[in-house]
């Protein structure tokens, strides 16, 4: 009887970024940089920046996957 070994799927860059980024650390940096800003506003800015970077990474990954599918479809 053969054993089937499943290797864990490799996380995409966007997922690794989202799991490792710390919104609190970014908010602390913003409050140090901008003295007259509330914690709530700093946290909102940090969340918005994280969302923007995550969006860009996902779109980049999707375009790469799409381009790869199109190239393989043309040459097969």
Backbone as numpy.savetxt, mean C-alpha at the origin, in Angstrom:
# Nx Ny Nz CAx CAy CAz Cx Cy Cz
1.57 -42.24 -1.03 0.73 -41.07 -1.03 1.63 -39.83 -1.03
1.33 -38.90 -1.91 2.11 -37.67 -2.03 1.56 -36.59 -1.12
2.46 -35.81 -0.58 2.04 -34.67 0.23 2.06 -33.43 -0.65
1.04 -32.64 -0.52 0.98 -31.39 -1.26 1.43 -30.27 -0.33
2.45 -29.58 -0.78 2.99 -28.48 0.01 2.53 -27.18 -0.63
1.86 -26.37 0.14 1.42 -25.07 -0.36 2.31 -23.99 0.23
2.88 -23.22 -0.64 3.70 -22.10 -0.21 2.80 -20.88 -0.04
3.07 -20.08 0.97 2.23 -18.90 1.17 2.36 -17.93 0.00
1.25 -17.33 -0.35 1.27 -16.38 -1.46 2.09 -15.16 -1.05
2.85 -14.69 -1.96 3.69 -13.54 -1.68 2.82 -12.29 -1.65
2.97 -11.50 -0.61 2.17 -10.29 -0.49 2.62 -9.27 -1.53
1.67 -8.54 -2.00 1.99 -7.49 -2.95 2.54 -6.30 -2.18
3.23 -5.43 -2.90 3.84 -4.26 -2.25 2.81 -3.41 -1.53
1.65 -3.25 -2.12 0.63 -2.40 -1.50 0.16 -2.98 -0.17
0.01 -4.29 -0.11 -0.43 -4.92 1.13 0.66 -4.86 2.20
1.91 -5.02 1.80 3.02 -4.89 2.76 3.09 -3.48 3.31
2.92 -2.49 2.43 2.94 -1.10 2.85 1.84 -0.84 3.87
0.63 -1.30 3.56 -0.51 -1.04 4.44 -0.35 -1.73 5.79
0.28 -2.89 5.82 0.43 -3.60 7.09 1.57 -3.02 7.95
2.53 -2.35 7.32 3.69 -1.86 8.07 3.63 -0.37 8.42
2.80 0.39 7.74 2.77 1.83 7.97 2.05 2.13 9.29
2.52 3.16 9.97 1.95 3.55 11.26 1.34 4.95 11.15
0.01 5.04 11.15 -0.61 6.36 11.07 -0.29 7.24 12.27
-0.09 6.63 13.43 0.24 7.41 14.62 1.62 8.05 14.50
2.57 7.31 13.94 3.92 7.87 13.76 3.90 9.03 12.77
3.11 8.90 11.73 3.01 9.99 10.74 2.33 11.19 11.37
1.28 10.96 12.16 0.58 12.06 12.83 1.50 12.77 13.82
2.32 12.02 14.55 3.28 12.64 15.47 4.28 13.52 14.70
4.75 13.02 13.56 5.67 13.80 12.73 5.00 15.10 12.26
3.73 15.00 11.86 3.01 16.19 11.38 2.85 17.20 12.51
2.52 16.73 13.73 2.36 17.68 14.83 3.68 18.33 15.22
4.79 17.64 15.05 6.10 18.26 15.31 6.45 19.28 14.23
6.06 18.97 13.01 6.37 19.85 11.88 5.48 21.10 11.89
4.20 20.90 12.11 3.23 22.00 12.14 2.80 22.22 13.59
3.27 23.29 14.20 3.03 23.51 15.62 1.55 23.79 15.93
0.89 24.55 15.12 -0.49 24.95 15.40 -1.51 24.04 14.72
-1.38 22.76 14.91 -2.33 21.82 14.31 -2.81 20.87 15.40
-4.09 20.57 15.36 -4.65 19.67 16.37 -4.28 18.23 16.05
-4.36 17.38 17.06 -4.06 15.96 16.88 -5.04 15.35 15.89
-6.30 15.75 15.98 -7.34 15.21 15.08 -7.02 15.55 13.62
-6.61 16.79 13.37 -6.26 17.21 12.01 -5.02 16.47 11.52
-4.03 16.32 12.40 -2.81 15.60 12.02 -3.13 14.15 11.67
-4.00 13.53 12.45 -4.38 12.14 12.18 -5.13 12.03 10.86
-6.00 13.01 10.57 -6.73 13.01 9.29 -5.78 13.16 8.11
-4.79 14.02 8.25 -3.79 14.20 7.18 -2.99 12.92 6.99
-2.60 12.28 8.09 -1.84 11.03 8.00 -2.66 9.95 7.31
-3.93 9.83 7.68 -4.78 8.83 7.04 -4.95 9.10 5.54
-5.09 10.38 5.19 -5.23 10.75 3.78 -3.96 10.42 2.99
-2.80 10.68 3.58 -1.54 10.37 2.90 -1.38 8.87 2.70
-1.73 8.10 3.72 -1.63 6.65 3.61 -2.57 6.14 2.52
-3.78 6.67 2.49 -4.75 6.25 1.47 -4.26 6.59 0.06
-3.65 7.75 -0.09 -3.15 8.17 -1.41 -2.02 7.25 -1.88
-1.08 6.96 -1.00 0.04 6.08 -1.37 -0.46 4.68 -1.67
-1.38 4.18 -0.85 -1.94 2.84 -1.07 -2.67 2.78 -2.41
-3.44 3.82 -2.72 -4.15 3.87 -4.01 -3.15 3.82 -5.17
-2.10 4.61 -5.09 -1.10 4.63 -6.16 -0.42 3.28 -6.33
-0.09 2.62 -5.22 0.55 1.30 -5.30 -0.38 0.26 -5.92
-1.65 0.27 -5.52 -2.61 -0.69 -6.07 -2.80 -0.46 -7.56
-2.96 0.79 -7.96 -3.13 1.08 -9.39 -1.90 0.68 -10.19
-0.73 0.90 -9.63 0.51 0.49 -10.30 0.56 -1.03 -10.47
0.19 -1.75 -9.42 0.19 -3.22 -9.50 -0.85 -3.73 -10.49
-2.00 -3.10 -10.51 -3.04 -3.53 -11.44 -2.63 -3.26 -12.89
-2.00 -2.14 -13.13 -1.53 -1.84 -14.49 -0.46 -2.83 -14.93
0.43 -3.20 -14.03 1.47 -4.16 -14.37 0.85 -5.50 -14.71
-0.11 -5.95 -13.91 -0.78 -7.22 -14.16 -1.55 -7.18 -15.47
-2.20 -6.05 -15.74 -2.96 -5.91 -16.97 -2.03 -5.91 -18.18
-0.94 -5.17 -18.10 0.01 -5.13 -19.20 0.62 -6.50 -19.45
0.91 -7.23 -18.40 1.50 -8.56 -18.55 0.50 -9.50 -19.23
-0.79 -9.43 -18.86 -1.81 -10.26 -19.48 -1.96 -9.92 -20.96
-1.93 -8.65 -21.27 -2.08 -8.24 -22.67 -0.88 -8.71 -23.48
0.32 -8.56 -22.96 1.52 -9.00 -23.68 1.48 -10.49 -23.91
1.13 -11.27 -22.89 1.07 -12.71 -23.07 -0.02 -13.10 -24.07
-1.12 -12.39 -24.07 -2.21 -12.69 -25.01 -1.82 -12.41 -26.46
-1.05 -11.37 -26.67 -0.66 -11.01 -28.04 0.33 -12.01 -28.62
1.29 -12.44 -27.82 2.37 -13.27 -28.34 2.10 -14.75 -28.28
0.98 -15.17 -27.69 0.72 -16.60 -27.62 0.07 -17.13 -28.84
